[in-house]
Amino acid sequence: MEKQEEEEEKRKGLCPSSKETSLSLPLDLICEVLIRLPARGIGRSRCVSKLWLSYTTLASFNNLFTARFSQSPCVLAFKIRGDNLLAFSLPQQGNSDNCSPVDSYVIKCPKNCEYSHYMSSAHGVYCFHGDGKLGIWNPTTRQFSTLTKPESCWEYTLGFVGYDPIDGTYKVVCMPEVYSSTYPEPRNQARVLTLGRGQKSSWRFIQGSFEHFPRLGGRCIKGVLYYEAHLSSDLTHRIVMSFHVKSEKFKMIQVPWSQSEGILLAYQGKLALAWQASEFSFDPFISLWVLEDAERHEWSFKRLSLPFPLEDPILETSLFLKGVTSAGEFVYASSSWSVSFDPFHALYFDPKRNTVRRVIYQGLAEPEFRRDGLGKIVTMFMFPDHIESLLSV
């Protein structure tokens, strides 16, 4: 029996060959050592042996790693300029009176593809759209890759990344941005692609999918991917689509609003659509529609008054809602950035206590931007509650 188990481990690559036995360590000890390494150290360890590569790419190992670092989530901020993506890891629990340290790095995006639109994020992995292509970025491993189109006849594609916490699996859902009657069926159907796990994957048809027009800004919550969309038969009819990552099933959720420029959030473990008053409003507030029951299409409404102006008197710039933390704090910051805004400010609003804390981040004005002068303004993206992932993209 033991011999059969050993042969099975060898077949999976989790047990060293007989030539390596004299130098091998127990698998549980290897796990204890590797799980204590930072993400970049684990990345380097994958070059040591096939055993370490195989083990550190398992979903179970990634879940252990995530659980270790999930107690101290950070704010991920990034800006894209040309083919440069500049990323910053900002502490969420910063001291309001002191500037917080910043970890930063620069990576090159694939050339000849301007990833100008953020689409969605799930469990530390981000999906972008630009020039009709989809890009996947893992800030932890500092990898950025371009996905092939499911159909060559699709001129433009839209897609979202989702995460299944049960199997630890990442999947990308993709569909044409514009449906066309010239596409022979079933080419209009949505496709799904499984990421990582050390093997190449191909796009698959999603059974039971139907034509709809997705919008930007998906949100994955507890293994379900949500995004706003229109039905192809009625462009004025706004809906929310849900995609169960594990079962790969679509569902349509009716919404109580007709038009909105809000953003989808994970609010107290539930999906919410939030939008804010104009920055020139004398009574700034957040409007929230919270999904209470997806099967019954039931939503609740909340209106939260803000105890601060949306035109920041210190920075003299408009503030916009960037997200909400797991602790229930709404994060506000400027959407535009230039070196004249350095240091960078973020406001954290706690509606339960009706308190606001200002966190000041130093170090976002890297030398490259300073050389180019103060007039350069770029879009700054911010995502609270970012966690690290070992997914190889």
N, C-alpha and C positions, 0 to 999 in steps of 0.2 A: 504493500500500500504506500509506504513512504517512498519507494523507488518510483512509483507512478506519479506521485505528487512532484517529485524532483524533476522528472522528465517533463511534466506539464509546465513547471516554472522555467525550465530551460527553453521550452518552445516559445513561451511568451517573452523571453529575454530578461526575466527577473532573477535568474540564477546563473552564476558564472559557469563557464565550461570547466571540464576537468583540469585543463591546463592552468586555469586561474585559481583553482581551489585552494592551493597552499597560500596564496596571497589574499584570499577573500576575507571579508568581514561579514558578520551576521547581518541580514537584511534589516532587522529592526534597529541595529546600531547605526547602520548607514543612514536610515531614515532620521534618527535622532540628531545625527551630525548635520545632515543636509537641511533639515527644517529650521535649524538655528542660523543658517546663513542668510544674508540679505539677498534680494532678488538677483542682483548682478552676479553674486557669488554662485548662486544656483545655476545661472546661465552658463558660467564658465565650467561648472562641474559636469555639464552635459558632454563636454569634450573629453572627459577622463576615460569613460568606457561606455559600451552599449548598455550595460546594466544600469548605470547612473542615468543615462539618457532616457532609457525606457521607464525607469521608476519616476523620475522627476516630471515626466509628461503625462503621468496618470492623473485622471480627474480627482481621485482620492487624495493624492499628494497636494494638488492645487487647492483642494478644500481645506486641508490641514494648514497650508501656508496662509490662506486667506483668513482663517479663523484666528491665527496668531496675530495678524496685523489689523484685523477689523476693529479692535478696541480703540485704535487711534486713527480714525479716518482723517483725511486732509482735504483741502480744496485744490482741485486741479485747475490751473489757469493756463491758457495757451493763446498764441497769436500766430497767424500764418502770413508770411510776406514772401511772395514769389514761390520758390520751392523750398523755403526754410520754414520749419515749424519750431517755434520756440516755446518750450514747456516749463512750467513753474509748479512746484509743490509747495503749497502754503498751509501752515498750521491753522486748523479751525479754532482751536482754543487759545488764540493769541491774547496777550495782555493789551488792554485798550490804551494804556499809557506808554507803552514801549513798542518800537518797531520790531516786527517778527522776522526771523531769518528766513531765507528762501533758498531752496534747492532748485537748480535750473539746468537745462541742457538744450542743445539745438540738434535737430536731425533733418536730413534731406528728404523731402517728398519726392515721389517718382516724377521725372521730368515730363514736360509736355502735357501736364494734367493739373489744372488749377482746382484744388479741393476747397471751394469757397463756401460750401454749405455743410454745416454739421447736421447729421440725421438722427442719430440715437446713440445711447451708451448702455452697456449692461455689464455689471460686475467687473468694472475696471477696463473694459475694452470699448473703443469708440469707432463709429462708422461715419464716413464722409461721402459727400456726393459732389462731383465736379466734372465738367466736360463729358457728361454722359456716362461716367464710370463711377464705380464704388471703391473706396479705400478703407482699409481696416488698420487701426493704430492701437498698439498696446504700449502705453506710456512706461510701464514697468520694465519690459524687455527692450524698450526703445526701438521697436520694429514697426515699419509702415509698409503695407503691401497693397497692390492693386488687384482687384478681382476681375476675372474674365467675365464678359457678358454671357448671360444664359443663352441669348439668341443674337446672332450677328445682325439681324434685321432690326433689332431694337436700337434706335438712334440714341435715345436717352433712357436711363434707368434710374429708379429710386429703390432704396433698400434700407433695412433696419437690422440691427443686431440684437439678439435676445439670448437669455441664459436660463438653462434649466438647472436649478439648485439640487435636484435629486440625483441626476447623473453627472452633474458638473460639466454639461455640454453647452457650447456656444453654437448658435446657428444664425445665418443671415437669410432674411427673406427679401426677395427681389422681384420687381415687376416693371413693366414698361411705364415710363412717365406719361405717355400718351398712347391710349389704345387705338388701334387702327383696324378697320374692316378688311384691309388688304393683307393683314397677317392671317395666314391659314390657321384654323384651330388645330391644336390647342395652344398656339404660340402666345396668346394673350394671357394665359394662366400664370399665376405667381409661381416662383421657384424657391427652393430652399437649399442651403449649402451648409454642411457641418464643418466647423473650423477646428484646426489643431489635431491633437492626438497622434501626431507623428506620421499620418498617412495622408495621401492626396484624396480629396473628395471632389465629387462632381455635382452639378446642379440637378435637382430632382423636381418633378412636377408635384404640386401640392393638390391632392385630391380634394374636391369639394370647394375649391377657391372660386371666387366670382369676380367679375370686373368691377374695379373701383379706382378712384383717383386719390392716392395718398398725399398727405401734406408733410412738411418738414417737422422734425421734433418728436420722435418716438420715445416711449418710456417703458422699461421692463420692470415689472413688480411681481415678485414671488413666482417666477416662471411663466408669466404672461406678458406678452409684448402688446402695447397699446399705441395707436396713432390715430390722428384725425384724418378723415377722408371724405370724399364725395362719392355718391353712387354714380356710375357711368350713365344711368338713365335720367338722372336729375342733378345737375351741377349745383343747384341752389340748396339741395338737401344735405346738410352737414351731419356726419355720423362719427362714431369712434369705432374703429376696428380692433378686435382683440385676436391675438394669435397665441395659442397654447404651445409653448416651445417643445415640450416633450411629445405631445400627441399630434402636433402639427395640424391643429384644427382652427379654422377661422370662425369668428362669430361677429355679428353686427350689433352694436349698442346704440340705441336711440339717445339723442341728447336734447336737453331743454333749451339750448341756445341756437340761434340761427346763424349769426356771424360773430367771429371773435378774432382777436389778434393775441390771444393769451398763449400760455405755455402749459404743457402737461407736466405734472409733478407727482412725486410719491409723497403724499401727505398722511402722516400717521398710519402708514402701511396700506393706504388706499390710493387709487388714482384720483387726481384732482386736476381741473383746469382752472388756472389762475390768470387774472389780468388786473392791471393797475390803472388808477386814474391818471390823467394827463399830468406831466411834470409841472404844469402851470396851475393845477387845481389848488384851491384854497383849503380843500378838505381831502387830503390824500388818503387812499384806502386800497385794499386788496379785495377783489371779488373772487370767491371760491365756489366752484361746483364740485362736490365730492361724490364719487360713485359709491353708493351704499349697497346696491344689489344689481349685478350685471344681468342676471337672468330676467329680472323684472324691469330692467331699464330705470331703476330708481336712483335719483340724485338728490343730495341735500345742498342747500345754499347757505353761505356764510359771507358776511361783510366785515372785514377787519380794518379799523381805523389806524392809520400810521401816525405815531407821535413825532414825526420828523418830516421836513419838506423834501420833495423829490428833486428839487433844485438845490444841490449841496452848496451851502454858503462858504464852506472851506475850499472846496475844489472848483467852485463856480462851474459845475457841469451837472447834467441830468443823471439821475440814478435810475437803474432799471432792475427789476426782479431777476435774479440769476438762478434761484433754486431755493430749496428748503432742506435743512439738515434733519437727521434722524431724531434730534432732540426737539424739533419743531420750530427752529429759528429760521426766519425768512432772510435770505441773503440779498443785499442790494449793493450794486457797484455801477461804475460807468461802463457803458458798452464800447466807447471809443477810448483809445489810449495813445499817448505820445510821451516822450521823455519829459515834457513839461509837467506831466501828472505824477512824476516820481517824487516821493514814494506813492505807492498805490493804496487807496483806502477802500475798505469794505465795511458795510453796516450790517449787523446781525440783530434782527428784531424778534423778540420773544413775545407773542401775543398773550400768553397766559399771565406773564408778569408785567406786560406792557412796558418792557425795558428795551433799550437799544445800546449796543456796545459797538464802538468803532475800533477796528483793527487796522493797523498801518503796516504795510508790507514794503520792505526795502529790497533793492536789487533787481527790479524788473527792467531798468533802463540799462541794458547790456551795451558794451562799447560800440557794437556795430550801429546801434540806433543813435548813439551820441555823435558818432562821426557823420551821420547823415543829416544832423541838425534837428532842431526842435519842431519843425513843421510837419514831420512825418507822423501821420495818424493811422492807426490800424484798429481792427476790431478785436476786442479782448473777450474771449470765451471763459466762463467760470463754471465749475461743477463741484458743489459741495459733496461731502461724503464719498469722495473717491477712495477706492481700495485697490490694493495691488493684486495683479493676476500674473500667473506664470504661463499663460497661453502663448504658444509660439504661432505667430502669424506669417 
